[in-house]
Amino acid sequence: MLLVTLLSGCKNDVGFINARWIAGVSLTPVTTSNQNRVDQPEHSETLILKDSALIKALAEAMNKSGKLSGELDWAPEFDMKLVYGDGYSEDYYIAIGDELGYKGVFTTAENSGQGYSIPVKNSDQLRKLIFGTADKGDIEQTEPVEPSVTATGPVTISHNDLYPVTTRAQFLNLQLLDGTYSEDWATPGPLVGRNWSGRFGLFVTDEQGNTLRSFPLSDRFAAPLIFNDFFQIQFEDYNGDGDPDFTIGQYGSSNGYFYKLFTLRKNNVIEELGIKPGSDLFISTPEGYSIKLDKVDDHSFKKSYYDNKAGKQLEDIFQWDGSVFQQIDK
């Protein structure tokens, strides 16, 4: 049984946890000064969890949690780390125990006094998956099935006039080629409403709609792409070569989006611009799927992001070295 005081609470304000972008979860048993392990002494090693059913159940449990009133009086069971696709991570504390019928609780690492209560149904689901008390097939699906229709495209999500950018009477379109369309108006978060997911491409077309060049956008992202709104691509020259560059991103966490950087050559060829270290940029922004980066000079830009461990906003500067954007020391 959990050593927690569950006070009456209100709606969760942690932010939406998107299971699609979580690559893995680590659970490290918490050690205290007066006991070797809290609640679960038999679980003494760090658990590395990558099972999609567990990740989905955990995200749903956190999204359905309620904020607790007052200072939390509890004993955390695990130090929990959510690791996203490109290595970005978020830290929490969680306690669920292995006894069915009780609420679980978690906090963010930076504020362990503010608790969030996990409903009994979701807590029992996590116990069964984490501690192996039942097969995954026995877990009741508490998340409603989202109605979806097959999309056989092309469906244009972003239509951009290139004349103001290149002075050529052309367009750059981002299109869903095949996949699904679904709607979810009940679950709060960044993906509420309409959602297109599947295989996407970029296409340069003329005024009559004829394709001049194409680019397989989905091949550049490790996870399946999903967009929940129409948007405009933002153009700027970040490396000083005279060709327009642009970002396309995906929701990463409540702290921001992951963006990749592309360029449009004079012959209409689209290329991805390299970034080191890593291959994309995590940026804290409310602006969505395409943003203008903050230029430092004609060959460099900076990005800003919130670091959970540091508890503050941080900046990184990237400079073009002739072939890639390289992060530089400040």
N, C-alpha and C positions, 0 to 999 in steps of 0.2 A: 504494500500500500504506500502511496506517495506521502512524503512529509511536507505537505503543502496546505496552506490556508486559502481556500478558494472563496474570495469575496465576490459580491455581485459586481458585474462588469458591463461593458458596452462593446460596440463593434471594434474589431481588429483594425489598428492603424499602422501595422508593420509595413504594409505594401503587398501587392500581389506577387505570389511565388509562381513562376511559370515552369512547370515540370518539363516542358519541351527543351529547355536550354540547360538543364542540370545534367552534368555528365556523371556525377557520383556524389555519394554522401559518406562521410566518415563519422563514426561515433566512438569517442574516446572516454572510457569510464573516468569519472571525476574522483580524484583522491583528496581527502581532507586530513587535517592534522590529528583528528581523534578517531578515525576509522580508516581502514584500508580502502574500502570501496563503499559507495553509497548505494543502498537498496539491492544491488545485484552483484554480490561478491564473486559469483561464478563467472561473470562476464568481465574478465580482467584484461583482455586484449582489445586493441582498437579494431572496430568492425568497419570494413570498407564495403560499401553497398552500391552496386551499380544496376541492380535489377529494376527494370522499367516500371513494374507493378508497384514496387516499394516506393520509388521516387514519386510516382503519380499519387499514391496514397498519402505520402508525407506532405506533398504540396497542397493537396486538398485539405488535409487536416489543419495545416497552418492557415490556409485561406479562410477556413470556416471557424477559426478560433475567435474567442471574445476577449477583449481587453479587461483585465482585472482591476478593481479599484483598490487603492491603498498600496502600501509597501509590501512586497511579497515576502512571506516567511516560508522558506522551503529549503530542500536539499537537492541540488541538481544531480542528476544521474549520469548524464553524458555531456561532454563538450562536443557539439555537433557542428560540422563544417559542410556547407553546400558548395560544391565545386562546379563552376560553369564551364562551357565548352572550351574557352581559350585559357583556362587556368584561374580566372577571377573567382574569388571565394567570398562567402559570407559566414560569419561565426555566430553561433547561438548556444544556449544551454537548454537541455530538455530533460524531462523526467516523465516516464510513463509506467514504470514498474512492469511486472509480468502477471499481475492479478486482474482478471477481467472485471468490467463493470465500474471502473473508476475513470474520472477525467484525467487527462495528461496536462502538462503545463510546460511552456517554454518561455525563454526571454532572449533578447538580443544580447550579444556579448558585451556591448558598450553600456547597456543599462539592465543589469541583472536584477534590479529591484522592481522593474515593471514586468508583470507577468501576463501571459495570454493563455486562456483555458481552452484545451482541445476537447471537443464533444466526446462523450463516452463511446459513441459508435465509431468515430474515427480513431480514438485511442485504442480500442479493442482491435481494430483493423491493423494498426501499426504493431501491436504486441504480437499478433499472430505471424506477421510477416518478418519482424526482426528476430523474435525468439523461436521461430519455427514451430509454433504450437498448432499450426494447421497448414494445409497445402494452399497455394495461392488460388487454386480453383474454388476453394471453400469460402473465400472472402466475399462477402456481400458487396456489391458495387453500390456505394452510396452516391456517387456522382451521376447525375442524370445523363442519359445518352443524348448527345447533341445531334439533332436531325441535320443531315447533310445531303447534298446532291452532287453527282459527278459532274465536273466541269471539263469539257473537251475543247475548250479554248478556240482561238485565243480570246482572252479577256484582258482588256487593257486597264491596268491599275494606275499607271502614271503616263500621261501624255504631255510631251514637252516640246514647245516650239524652239528650234535651234537658231532661228534667224537673229534674235537679239544676242546670241552667244557667238555664232560663227559667221554671220551674215549670209548663210546658205539657206535656201528655202527647203528646209528639211525638218524632220521631227525625230525625237528619241522617245521610244515607247518601252515601258516595262510591262510584259504580258505574262499572264498565266497560260501555259500551254496545255497542261493537263493536271488534274488534281480534284479538289473538292471545294465546295462553297457551303458554309454553315453559318448559323446564327445562334448566339447565346446572349440573351438579354437579362438573364437572372443572376449571373455570376459577376460581381464587381471586379474591376481590374482593367488593365490595358487592352485586353482582348475582348471586352464586352462588345456585343453588337455583331456586325457582319465580319466574316473571316474567309479569306481565300488562302488555300494552302496547296502545295504541290510543286510542280516543276515550272520555273520561271525563266524568261529570257529577255535580253535587251535587243531592240531592233531600231536601226536607223532607216527611215523611210523618206520617200519624196512626197511631193504635194498630192500625188494621186494614190498614195498608200502603198506603192511598190517598195519592197524591202531591198535596201542597198547593202546593208551589213547586218549580221546577227551575232549575238554573244550569249553563250550558255551560262546565265547568271547563277543558277542553282549549283553548278559544278564548283563554284568558288566558295560555297558555304558548307561546313561540315554537317550542320543540322538542316532538316527540311525548312524551307522558307514559309513564312506566314505573314500576311498583311491584313490589317483590319480596317483600312481606310484608303481612299484615293489620296495622292499626294503629288507635289511638284519636286522634281530633282533640282538641287541647288548647285550651281556651277561657279568655279573659281579656278585660277591658275596658281597652283601651290609650289611648283618647282621652277617657274620662270621660263618654260620652253615654248610658251605661246599657245599651247593646246589646253582646252578647258578640262578641268578635273572635276570629279563629283563623288559624293559619298552615297552609299546605300547601306542601311543598317537594319538590325533586328533587335527587338526588345530583349534585354538581357536579365534585368532584375529591377527591383524598385529603385535602384540607384542609377540606372542608365541603360544605354543601348551599346551594342557592338557594331562598329562601322568598318566597312572595307572601302578602299579608295581606288577609283578608276579614272581613266583618261580617255578622251575622244580625239583620235589623231585626225590630221587634215584629209586623209584618204578614207575617213569614216570607220577605221578600225578601232575597236574598243579594247583596252588593255587594263589589267589590274596593276596598280602601282605598289611596289613592295614596301613593307614596313618592317623595321627591325628594332627591338626584338618582337617576336610574334608576327601575326599576319593581319591583325585588325586593331582597332582603337576602341577602348571602352571609355565612353564619355557620359557624364551626368548631364542630361539635358531633357527638357520636356518637348522638344521640337519634333521628334518622331523619326521617320524613316530616311530622311535626307537632310543634312544640315550643312551650312557653311562653316568651315573650320576657321579658327582665329589666327590670322596670319601674323607672324612676327616680322618677316621681311619677304622679299621676292622668292626666297628659296627655303623657307621654313614656316612652321606653324606650331601652335601649342594646343594642348587639350587639357581639359579640366575634369576631374572626377572626384567623387566622395570616397574616401578610404575608411572602411568600418573600423579597422584596428587603430588607425591614427585618430579617428573621430573628427576628421576635418577634411576640407576640400584641398586637393593637391593638383599640381600642374606638371606636365611633361612637355618638353620641346623636341620636335623632330625636324631634322635638316636634310635636304636633298644632297646626296653625295655623288650624283651622276647616274646612279642606277636604282637606289632605293632611298626611302626616308629613314634615316638613322636617328634613334633617340640619342640626345647629347646630354652631357653633364651640365647642370645649371651653374 
